[in-house]
Amino acid sequence: MSFCGVLLWKRTPDLPSVAVWIGAIALAVVLWRSALIAPGVDGAMHTAVARILSDARGHPSSFYPLWPVDSFAGYPVGQPTLTALFATLGHLDWRVAGLAGHALCYGLVVIGFAAAVSRWGGGTALGLATGAGAVLAARSPLYFWTWGGAPNALGLAFAVSAFAAGVDAVRSTRVRDAVACSILASAAVLTHPVSFVALAWTASPLLVGALVADARRKAGVVHLAFAALGGLVLCAPFLATMRHSIPAAGMSWTHTFLRETATLRMVPRMLHDIPLIAGAIATIAVVATRPKRAAVPFALAAALVLLILNGRVALLPGSFLLYPDRIAVLVLLPIAFLAHDALWHRPRIGLAAAACIAAHAAVLQSKTLKEGREHALATEADLRVLGAAALPPSCWVINNYGDAGQWIPALLARPITVPQVNVAFFDLAAEVHPCAAFRGEKRAYSIDTVPCPGPACATLLRDGSAELFRIVDPSLTVRVVAPR
């Protein structure tokens, strides 16, 4: 069953598919109810972009009030669009919409992996269970929740589903599989391109190998090539602006990050030891009983490892998108493929493995929920102060990096002096005259740079340790730059 297939059933859905959807929805609800606000500075940033999209009622002309950028280009808006739909269609306030738009992405990751592994096995219920279990057993991608990485999670869901549809297109030569691959790949690029670019690089040698092994697959490869052209057309407006929109400061930061994280230690750090141990056991079982089935997962895992190490030299085109930590999460896919094949026709071992995975996942993901709560930047007091604030439309607000002030662009549609900034805007700089300042009650990173109370400030609102100040010194100037 492909990702599209789970969404568009042609017949009554089967019970295993229904179980995956119920489990995915349950996961999203648990995440939604686990925090007061979407965790992390990135959670605030993505919700602010969603509000910009919603308020524009069309294509925005700028990133105001999040950033002082007088254009709207070079930014993947897949996940913020989901949040904006929640807010608009559900008539939700931006705190609730932000939570819903972030939490749902992790349910979709479960569905994406379940669909991909099921298709690997020819549409098996075992594949659905194995794919879902792999996500729950690994530290990431669910750990992305703790810092606001929902676009990464949603892009990953689309990318693994596109990969599975591509495999189907080559094996079956059906045009519809190639079309599904094109649509899902485009969705991945427009949401968060990292996972798709990584899998696209790994797919190239796999396609060559498929043609060498069986020339009859040529028709499927041709269909896939036309699908790739269709995807390029769909993504052309975004791709035309993305590379040129990243400034020198952003590229420098990215290459430094690539070099520092291009190590194989990133794989256990992102996934946890348990999936790797399970993968090793599955590998032994598959090589011993069905060695031909190990070829594709081996090749995929080897290519992903090389992509992680590519960060040291950044030789490949598009290397600025190949973040080693995000690629490490993709290693979960060949592990899940091997686990599926190792458990094939072994129901008792499968039940025992499921029980062990459930116990491990309960412990591991309870830690994820705890860290998510810790990194949710706003308290009830913060929200009461912000809810009571009446600020002029053009009012800049002095804030701390890492407290509830990060949510002012999303909740109040007012600009702040220390926003979380995407790498595409690392050259951001502006001199502004603020009219207010806010200090949040909860500071996740223990940073406090707000110059209030002081001679330039007068208290407007206070609730607990959450404080809103009016700036009474009209000459006060603050420089807005991207925090590093």
C-alpha positions as CSV (number, residue, x, y, z in Angstrom):
1,M,0.0,0.0,0.0
2,S,1.5,3.4,-1.0
3,F,1.1,6.6,0.9
4,C,-1.4,7.7,-1.7
5,G,-3.1,4.4,-1.4
6,V,-3.7,4.9,2.3
7,L,-5.3,8.2,1.5
8,L,-7.4,7.1,-1.5
9,W,-8.8,3.6,-1.0
10,K,-10.6,2.1,-3.9
11,R,-12.4,-0.4,-1.7
12,T,-13.2,-0.9,1.9
13,P,-10.0,-0.4,3.9
14,D,-8.4,-3.5,5.3
15,L,-8.1,-3.9,9.1
16,P,-4.3,-3.6,9.2
17,S,-4.4,-0.3,7.3
18,V,-7.2,1.0,9.6
19,A,-5.0,0.0,12.6
20,V,-2.1,2.0,11.3
21,W,-4.3,5.1,10.8
22,I,-5.8,4.7,14.3
23,G,-2.3,4.3,15.8
24,A,-1.0,7.3,13.8
25,I,-3.9,9.5,14.9
26,A,-3.4,8.3,18.5
27,L,0.3,9.3,18.4
28,A,-0.7,12.8,17.0
29,V,-3.2,13.2,19.8
30,V,-0.8,12.2,22.5
31,L,1.8,14.7,21.2
32,W,-0.9,17.4,20.9
33,R,-2.0,16.9,24.5
34,S,1.5,16.6,25.9
35,A,2.5,20.3,25.7
36,L,0.9,23.6,26.1
37,I,2.4,24.9,22.8
38,A,4.5,23.4,20.0
39,P,8.0,22.9,21.4
40,G,11.1,24.7,20.4
41,V,12.0,27.9,18.7
42,D,11.5,26.2,15.4
43,G,7.9,25.4,16.4
44,A,7.3,29.1,17.0
45,M,8.9,30.0,13.7
46,H,7.0,27.5,11.5
47,T,3.7,28.6,13.1
48,A,4.5,32.2,12.4
49,V,5.1,31.3,8.7
50,A,1.7,29.5,8.7
51,R,0.1,32.7,10.0
52,I,1.8,34.7,7.3
53,L,0.4,32.4,4.6
54,S,-3.1,32.5,6.2
55,D,-3.2,36.3,6.6
56,A,-2.0,36.9,3.1
57,R,-4.9,34.8,1.6
58,G,-2.7,34.0,-1.3
59,H,1.0,34.3,-2.0
60,P,2.6,36.5,0.6
61,S,4.6,39.6,-0.5
62,S,7.0,39.4,2.5
63,F,8.0,37.4,5.6
64,Y,6.8,40.2,7.9
65,P,6.2,40.1,10.9
66,L,8.5,37.1,11.4
67,W,11.5,38.6,9.5
68,P,12.1,42.0,7.9
69,V,12.4,40.4,4.4
70,D,10.5,42.2,1.7
71,S,10.0,39.1,-0.5
72,F,8.6,35.6,-0.1
73,A,10.8,33.0,-1.9
74,G,13.2,30.2,-1.3
75,Y,11.3,28.7,1.6
76,P,9.5,25.3,1.7
77,V,6.1,25.9,3.1
78,G,4.6,22.4,3.1
79,Q,4.3,22.0,6.9
80,P,3.3,25.7,7.6
81,T,0.5,25.2,4.9
82,L,-0.8,22.3,6.9
83,T,-0.9,24.4,10.1
84,A,-2.6,27.3,8.2
85,L,-5.3,24.9,7.0
86,F,-5.9,23.8,10.6
87,A,-6.3,27.4,11.7
88,T,-8.5,28.4,8.7
89,L,-10.7,25.4,8.3
90,G,-10.9,24.5,11.9
91,H,-11.3,28.1,13.2
92,L,-8.5,27.4,15.7
93,D,-6.4,30.0,17.4
94,W,-2.7,29.9,16.5
95,R,-1.5,28.1,19.6
96,V,-3.9,25.2,19.0
97,A,-3.3,25.2,15.2
98,G,0.5,25.2,15.8
99,L,0.2,22.2,18.1
100,A,-2.1,20.3,15.6
101,G,0.0,21.2,12.6
102,H,3.1,19.9,14.3
103,A,1.7,16.8,15.9
104,L,0.0,15.5,12.8
105,C,3.3,15.4,11.0
106,Y,4.6,12.6,13.3
107,G,1.5,10.6,12.7
108,L,2.1,10.9,9.0
109,V,5.7,9.7,9.5
110,V,4.3,6.5,11.0
111,I,2.0,6.1,8.0
112,G,4.7,6.9,5.5
113,F,7.1,4.3,6.9
114,A,4.3,1.7,7.3
115,A,3.3,2.2,3.7
116,A,6.9,2.1,2.4
117,V,7.8,-1.2,4.2
118,S,4.4,-2.7,3.3
119,R,5.1,-2.0,-0.4
120,W,8.6,-3.5,0.0
121,G,6.9,-6.7,1.1
122,G,4.3,-6.6,-1.7
123,G,1.5,-5.0,0.3
124,T,1.8,-7.1,3.5
125,A,0.2,-6.4,6.9
126,L,3.6,-7.4,8.4
127,G,5.1,-4.5,6.5
128,L,2.6,-2.1,7.9
129,A,3.4,-3.3,11.4
130,T,7.2,-3.3,10.9
131,G,7.3,0.2,9.4
132,A,5.2,1.6,12.2
133,G,7.2,-0.2,14.8
134,A,10.5,1.0,13.4
135,V,9.4,4.7,13.9
136,L,8.3,4.0,17.4
137,A,11.5,2.1,18.3
138,A,13.9,4.8,17.0
139,R,14.9,8.0,18.8
140,S,14.3,10.0,15.7
141,P,12.2,11.0,13.8
142,L,9.9,11.4,16.8
143,Y,12.6,13.3,18.7
144,F,12.2,16.1,16.2
145,W,9.0,17.0,18.1
146,T,11.2,18.3,21.0
147,W,12.7,21.1,19.0
148,G,10.1,21.9,16.4
149,G,11.3,19.8,13.5
150,A,7.9,19.0,12.1
151,P,8.9,20.0,8.5
152,N,11.7,17.5,8.7
153,A,9.3,14.8,9.8
154,L,6.7,15.6,7.2
155,G,9.4,15.8,4.4
156,L,10.7,12.4,5.6
157,A,7.2,10.9,5.4
158,F,6.7,12.0,1.8
159,A,10.3,11.0,0.8
160,V,10.2,7.4,2.0
161,S,6.8,7.0,0.4
162,A,8.1,8.4,-2.8
163,F,11.0,6.0,-2.6
164,A,8.6,3.0,-2.2
165,A,6.5,4.2,-5.1
166,G,9.6,4.5,-7.2
167,V,10.5,0.9,-6.4
168,D,7.0,-0.1,-7.3
169,A,7.3,1.8,-10.6
170,V,10.4,0.0,-11.6
171,R,9.1,-3.5,-10.6
172,S,5.6,-3.2,-11.9
173,T,6.1,-0.8,-14.9
174,R,2.7,0.7,-14.0
175,V,2.4,4.4,-14.9
176,R,0.3,5.1,-11.9
177,D,3.2,4.1,-9.6
178,A,5.5,6.5,-11.4
179,V,2.9,9.3,-11.1
180,A,2.5,8.6,-7.3
181,C,6.3,8.8,-7.0
182,S,6.4,12.1,-8.8
183,I,3.6,13.7,-6.6
184,L,5.1,12.4,-3.3
185,A,8.6,13.5,-4.3
186,S,7.3,17.0,-5.2
187,A,5.6,17.1,-1.8
188,A,8.8,16.2,-0.1
189,V,10.8,18.9,-1.9
190,L,8.2,21.5,-1.1
191,T,8.1,20.5,2.6
192,H,11.7,19.9,3.5
193,P,14.0,18.7,0.7
194,V,16.8,17.0,2.7
195,S,15.3,13.5,2.9
196,F,14.3,13.5,-0.8
197,V,17.7,14.7,-2.0
198,A,19.4,12.0,0.0
199,L,17.1,9.2,-1.3
200,A,17.4,10.6,-4.9
201,W,21.2,10.2,-4.7
202,T,20.9,6.7,-3.3
203,A,18.3,5.7,-6.0
204,S,20.7,6.4,-8.9
205,P,23.0,3.5,-8.3
206,L,20.1,1.3,-7.4
207,L,18.4,2.0,-10.7
208,V,21.6,1.2,-12.6
209,G,21.8,-2.1,-10.7
210,A,18.2,-2.9,-11.4
211,L,18.7,-2.5,-15.2
212,V,21.9,-4.6,-15.1
213,A,20.1,-7.4,-13.2
214,D,17.0,-7.4,-15.4
215,A,16.7,-5.5,-18.7
216,R,12.9,-5.9,-18.6
217,R,12.8,-3.2,-16.0
218,K,13.7,-0.6,-18.6
219,A,10.1,0.4,-19.1
220,G,9.7,1.1,-15.4
221,V,12.9,3.2,-15.4
222,V,11.7,5.2,-18.4
223,H,8.3,5.9,-16.6
224,L,10.3,7.0,-13.6
225,A,12.4,9.3,-15.6
226,F,9.3,11.0,-17.1
227,A,7.9,11.2,-13.5
228,A,11.1,13.0,-12.4
229,L,10.6,15.6,-15.2
230,G,7.0,16.1,-14.0
231,G,8.3,16.6,-10.5
232,L,10.8,19.2,-11.7
233,V,8.0,21.1,-13.4
234,L,5.9,21.0,-10.2
235,C,8.8,22.3,-8.1
236,A,10.4,24.6,-10.7
237,P,9.2,27.9,-9.1
238,F,10.6,26.9,-5.7
239,L,13.8,25.4,-7.1
240,A,14.5,28.5,-9.1
241,T,14.7,30.7,-6.0
242,M,16.2,28.3,-3.4
243,R,19.9,28.1,-4.3
244,H,20.2,31.8,-5.0
245,S,18.4,32.8,-1.8
246,I,21.0,31.3,0.6
247,P,23.5,34.0,1.5
248,A,27.2,33.5,2.0
249,A,26.8,33.5,5.8
250,G,24.2,30.7,5.5
251,M,26.4,28.6,3.2
252,S,29.4,29.1,5.5
253,W,27.3,27.9,8.5
254,T,25.9,25.0,6.6
255,H,29.3,23.7,5.4
256,T,30.7,24.0,9.0
257,F,27.7,22.0,10.3
258,L,28.2,19.4,7.6
259,R,31.9,18.9,8.5
260,E,31.2,18.7,12.3
261,T,28.4,16.2,12.0
262,A,29.8,14.0,9.2
263,T,30.6,11.0,11.4
264,L,29.1,7.5,11.6
265,R,28.4,8.1,15.3
266,M,25.5,10.1,14.1
267,V,23.6,7.0,13.2
268,P,23.3,5.5,16.8
269,R,22.9,9.1,18.1
270,M,19.8,9.7,15.9
271,L,18.3,6.2,15.9
272,H,19.3,4.6,19.3
273,D,21.2,1.3,19.7
274,I,18.1,-0.9,19.8
275,P,17.1,-0.4,16.1
276,L,20.7,-1.0,15.1
277,I,20.9,-4.2,17.1
278,A,17.6,-5.4,15.7
279,G,18.9,-4.5,12.2
280,A,22.1,-6.6,12.7
281,I,20.0,-9.6,13.9
282,A,17.7,-9.2,10.9
283,T,20.6,-9.0,8.5
284,I,22.0,-12.3,9.7
285,A,18.6,-13.9,9.4
286,V,17.9,-12.6,5.9
287,V,21.4,-13.4,4.5
288,A,21.1,-16.9,5.9
289,T,17.6,-17.6,4.4
290,R,16.8,-15.1,1.6
291,P,20.2,-13.6,0.5
292,K,18.8,-11.9,-2.6
293,R,16.4,-9.9,-0.5
294,A,19.3,-8.3,1.3
295,A,20.8,-6.7,-1.8
296,V,18.7,-3.6,-2.0
297,P,18.7,-2.8,1.8
298,F,22.4,-3.3,1.9
299,A,23.0,-1.1,-1.1
300,L,20.6,1.6,0.3
301,A,22.3,1.5,3.7
302,A,25.8,1.7,2.2
303,A,24.8,4.7,0.0
304,L,23.3,6.5,3.0
305,V,26.5,6.0,5.0
306,L,28.5,7.4,2.1
307,L,26.2,10.4,2.0
308,I,26.8,11.0,5.7
309,L,30.5,11.0,5.2
310,N,30.1,13.3,2.1
311,G,29.5,16.1,4.6
312,R,33.3,16.2,5.3
313,V,34.1,17.3,1.7
314,A,30.6,18.3,0.3
315,L,31.6,17.0,-3.2
316,L,28.1,16.1,-4.5
317,P,25.8,18.7,-6.1
318,G,23.2,19.7,-3.5
319,S,25.5,18.9,-0.6
320,F,24.3,22.0,1.3
321,L,21.0,20.0,1.7
322,L,22.6,16.7,2.8
323,Y,22.6,17.2,6.6
324,P,24.3,14.1,8.1
325,D,22.0,13.9,11.1
326,R,18.9,13.9,8.9
327,I,20.4,11.3,6.5
328,A,21.3,9.1,9.5
329,V,17.5,8.9,10.3
330,L,17.0,7.4,6.8
331,V,19.1,4.4,7.7
332,L,15.9,3.3,9.6
333,L,14.3,2.5,6.2
334,P,16.7,-0.4,5.1
335,I,16.7,-1.6,8.7
336,A,12.9,-1.9,8.5
337,F,13.1,-3.6,5.1
338,L,15.5,-6.2,6.6
339,A,13.3,-6.6,9.7
340,H,10.3,-7.3,7.5
341,D,12.1,-10.0,5.6
342,A,13.6,-11.6,8.7
343,L,10.1,-11.9,10.3
344,W,8.4,-13.2,7.1
345,H,6.6,-16.5,8.0
346,R,7.8,-16.3,11.6
347,P,4.7,-15.3,13.5
348,R,5.9,-16.3,17.0
349,I,9.1,-14.5,16.6
350,G,7.2,-11.5,15.2
351,L,4.9,-11.4,18.3
352,A,7.9,-11.6,20.7
353,A,9.6,-8.8,18.7
354,A,6.5,-6.7,18.8
355,A,6.3,-7.0,22.6
356,C,9.9,-6.1,23.0
357,I,9.6,-3.1,20.7
358,A,6.4,-1.9,22.5
359,A,8.2,-2.0,25.9
360,H,11.3,-0.2,24.5
361,A,9.2,2.4,22.7
362,A,7.1,3.2,25.8
363,V,10.3,4.0,27.8
364,L,12.1,5.9,24.9
365,Q,9.1,8.0,23.7
366,S,8.1,8.9,27.3
367,K,11.5,10.7,27.4
368,T,10.6,12.4,24.1
369,L,7.3,13.7,25.6
370,K,9.1,14.9,28.7
371,E,11.7,16.8,26.7
372,G,9.0,18.2,24.5
373,R,7.2,19.7,27.5
374,E,10.5,21.1,28.7
375,H,11.1,22.8,25.4
376,A,7.6,24.2,25.0
377,L,8.6,27.9,25.5
378,A,5.3,29.3,26.9
379,T,3.5,28.9,30.2
380,E,-0.1,29.7,31.1
381,A,1.2,33.0,32.6
382,D,3.0,33.9,29.4
383,L,-0.1,33.2,27.3
384,R,-2.3,35.3,29.6
385,V,0.1,38.3,29.3
386,L,0.3,37.9,25.5
387,G,-3.4,37.4,25.2
388,A,-4.0,40.7,27.1
389,A,-1.4,42.7,25.2
390,A,-2.6,45.5,22.9
391,L,0.3,46.5,20.7
392,P,0.2,48.8,17.7
393,P,0.4,47.0,14.3
394,S,4.0,48.2,13.6
395,C,5.3,47.7,17.1
396,W,8.6,45.9,17.4
397,V,9.0,43.9,20.6
398,I,12.3,43.3,22.3
399,N,12.5,39.6,23.3
400,N,14.8,36.8,24.6
401,Y,15.9,34.0,22.4
402,G,14.2,30.9,23.7
403,D,11.2,32.1,25.8
404,A,7.6,32.8,24.9
405,G,8.6,36.0,23.1
406,Q,9.4,33.7,20.2
407,W,5.7,33.2,19.8
408,I,4.8,36.9,19.4
409,P,4.8,36.8,15.5
410,A,2.6,33.8,15.5
411,L,0.2,34.8,18.3
412,L,0.1,38.6,17.9
413,A,1.4,39.1,14.4
414,R,4.0,41.6,15.7
415,P,7.7,41.5,14.9
416,I,10.4,40.7,17.5
417,T,14.0,41.7,17.7
418,V,15.4,38.1,18.2
419,P,13.5,35.7,15.9
420,Q,14.6,32.2,15.1
421,V,16.0,32.5,11.5
422,N,16.1,30.0,8.7
423,V,19.6,29.5,7.1
424,A,18.3,31.2,4.0
425,F,18.1,34.5,5.8
426,F,21.4,34.5,7.8
427,D,22.3,37.9,6.3
428,L,19.2,39.4,7.9
429,A,20.0,42.8,9.5
430,A,17.8,45.8,10.4
431,E,17.8,48.7,12.8
432,V,14.5,49.2,14.6
433,H,12.9,51.3,17.2
434,P,10.9,49.0,19.5
435,C,7.8,50.1,21.3
436,A,7.6,47.2,23.8
437,A,9.6,44.4,25.5
438,F,8.6,41.0,26.7
439,R,10.3,38.6,29.1
440,G,8.9,35.1,29.3
441,E,8.4,33.1,32.5
442,K,10.2,30.1,31.1
443,R,13.6,30.4,29.4
444,A,14.6,27.1,27.9
445,Y,18.1,28.2,27.1
446,S,18.7,30.5,30.2
447,I,19.2,33.5,28.0
448,D,18.1,36.9,29.3
449,T,19.0,40.0,27.2
450,V,15.9,42.1,27.6
451,P,17.0,45.5,29.0
452,C,13.9,45.8,31.2
453,P,13.2,46.9,33.9
454,G,15.3,50.0,33.4
455,P,15.1,53.7,32.5
456,A,13.9,52.9,29.0
457,C,11.0,50.7,30.2
458,A,7.7,51.0,32.0
459,T,5.8,47.9,33.1
460,L,2.5,47.3,31.2
461,L,1.5,43.7,32.3
462,R,2.8,41.2,34.7
463,D,1.7,37.7,35.6
464,G,4.0,35.6,37.7
465,S,7.4,36.0,36.0
466,A,6.0,36.9,32.6
467,E,6.3,40.6,32.0
468,L,5.4,43.0,29.2
469,F,7.0,46.5,29.1
470,R,6.4,49.7,27.2
471,I,9.5,51.3,25.8
472,V,9.4,55.0,26.9
473,D,12.7,56.0,25.3
474,P,11.9,56.9,21.7
475,S,15.7,57.0,20.9
476,L,16.3,53.4,21.8
477,T,17.5,51.4,18.8
478,V,17.9,47.7,18.5
479,R,19.7,45.8,15.8
480,V,17.9,42.7,14.5
481,V,20.2,40.0,13.3
482,A,20.0,36.2,12.8
483,P,21.0,34.4,16.1
484,R,23.8,31.8,15.6
